[in-house]
């Protein structure tokens, strides 16, 4: 730790050498010390050993600028001037403030920005005048709704777990699986003549609740 005024006066050789060495030591140690150097210059560096802060003199030579803090125990450096923002600010994603972020905050913000989608459990169905009601919990009318038939026993070339969109009566009559929606629920009515295309041919099958379940999805 050394500080110096960096002014080498006219003097005899031994004194000159001592003065020069002190100035070089001050440069090498960033003028480190528990208090600021008495003589300062614009853009001069100073390591404050009391606060463990690396500082730089401003262009006007009127104040110190904190560059960052050193953790001497962990051998790490934390830049100054970078803020940390609340999780809600990251989730909103509109702030232009440059800041530090942890992996957890980033992951949470990505999750918050992801589309909100409701997916129902697999539901057994039958052709009935009574509709099925699925409470989606989205808090508003969904932007999209889909109703698929999920294979539970291999049928029409489809394997267990395959999800297939249904089609209505081939005659063009409005029948089949009819979904509706409101701010709380998706309402699904299953009418007669529901058809599914086979997987490998140009023909169709009539699915049954023995081989197929219903799954509802809704999203914003």
C-alpha positions, -999 to +999 in steps of 0.1 A: +000+000+000+015+033-011+005+068-021+025+095-038+022+130-052+039+117-084+061+148-085+098+140-087+117+170-075+153+179-084+174+161-059+205+140-054+206+105-070+198+084-039+169+106-030+156+106-066+157+068-066+138+066-034+112+091-046+108+073-080+104+039-063+076+053-040+058+068-070+060+034-089+048+015-059+018+039-056+010+033-093+014-005-089-010-005-059-036+019-074-027+044-047-042+020-022-048+032+013-074+037+040-079+074+030-078+092-003-045+105-016-037+140-007-027+150-042-051+139-069-053+140-107-081+136-132-087+099-140-065+088-111-071+054-095-075+048-058-082+015-040-099+023-007-087-004+016-112+005+043-143+000+022-126-024-004-138-001-032-118+006-063-123+043-072-114+066-101-111+104-100-135+122-124-124+144-153-129+175-133-107+161-105-135+170-080-148+137-069-143+100-068-163+075-089-169+041-074-160+014-100-167-016-079-163-035-047-137-063-041-144-092-018-109-100-006-121-132+011-138-146-020-115-129-045-145-115-064-153-081-079-188-066-081-192-036-104-208-005-090-238+013-106-257-019-116-291-021-099-311-052-090-348-052-100-378-068-083-391-100-098-424-083-108-404-059-130-386-087-148-420-105-153-435-073-168-405-070-191-409-033-200-382-017-179-351-004-198-330-002-166-297-022-170-294-045-140-281-077-126-303-108-127-299-142-111-307-174-130-337-180-108-352-145-115-346-151-153-363-185-152-392-171-133-396-142-157-396-166-187-422-188-170-444-158-163-442-147-199-451-181-213-486-185-227-512-195-200-528-227-210-554-249-193-553-286-201-580-309-188-576-344-175-586-372-198-623-374-197-647-403-205-675-392-228-707-403-243-732-389-268-755-369-247-778-339-246-760-329-214-728-309-220-695-314-202-682-284-183-644-278-178-635-250-154-603-234-169-594-209-142-580-184-168-600-155-154-613-144-188-627-159-221-600-180-237-586-169-270-585-204-282-601-237-273-593-272-287-610-305-281-591-336-291-598-373-289-570-392-271-565-429-280-566-452-250-569-485-270-553-488-304-580-480-330-580-470-367-542-473-369-538-449-341-516-458-311-524-454-274-517-417-265-522-403-300-543-372-300-566-366-330-589-338-340-624-349-346-646-341-376-684-337-377-709-356-396-697-364-431-731-353-445-723-317-434-749-316-406-736-297-376-729-325-353-699-341-336-680-325-307-690-289-302-670-266-278-681-233-264-664-210-239-669-183-213-648-165-187-649-195-163-655-227-183-652-246-216-685-263-224-683-294-246-713-311-261-709-345-278-736-351-304-741-380-327-719-390-356-684-382-345-658-393-370-620-397-370-598-403-400-578-435-399-540-431-397-529-449-428-560-451-451-585-427-466-613-441-446-629-430-413-639-447-380-665-439-355-647-435-322-662-449-290-656-440-254-642-474-249-612-466-272-610-428-269-611-401-242-616-364-246-590-337-237-597-300-236-572-272-239-578-235-236-554-206-236-549-168-236 
